[in-house]
Amino acid sequence: MTWAQIIQIVSVAGVVAMIAAAWWAKIPRPTPELDPARARDLLAVEFPDNPINDLWIASDGAGAVARSGTEALVVYRAGDGYVARSLSWADALIAPVQSGHVRFRFGDFAAPRASLAVSGINPWPPQGHQAGLAA
């Protein structure tokens, strides 16, 4: 076996290893469900200057909406992590509920919308906020 053949074999093995690593990197990692404490922690990191008045957790634990004055702070699962965006509280309250999900539109090309699960036990908008459009 010549040095040229050895270099070719090592090169092929390196390419195969890189392809395997790229394939493995696409496998989503399990993301833990949000509970109130974890949602508040994530929102505090993303929006450090916004105090949280109220917090609503999606039925499946894949997202949360917090009220901070006239803003709605939304954190939701995207891939194997969480994304945080904001919109006005009035816009959040009128977000449509379709097929068991409330759908928020942000107008951000990187994360344009979120879909959070709702249920009869955990409806959207949260109890007591239906009349809060002017708040």
C-alpha angles and dihedrals in degrees: 000000000000129000090251091058092047091051091050092051092048090048092051090048090050092051091048090050091051092049091049091049091050091049092048092049091061093060106105116237119227110265116208118240118257119254122184094266095049092045091051090048093051092046092048090055094047098038107026095164096050117088114213115236100174134006130205121188121205116247093248095044092242095119148004140208122211127190115225108176106293094348132086113214112204126194119181142165117269117172109319096336143042131269124205125207136160137218135164117290090234090056091047092053093054095045109131121253112215130167093352095310133100109222121212123191118204105176090229113131092211093056108005100171146008130210116201125185119246130187140184089264092045107033130177125263095040118250113280095018100086090093093042097091092113093045 
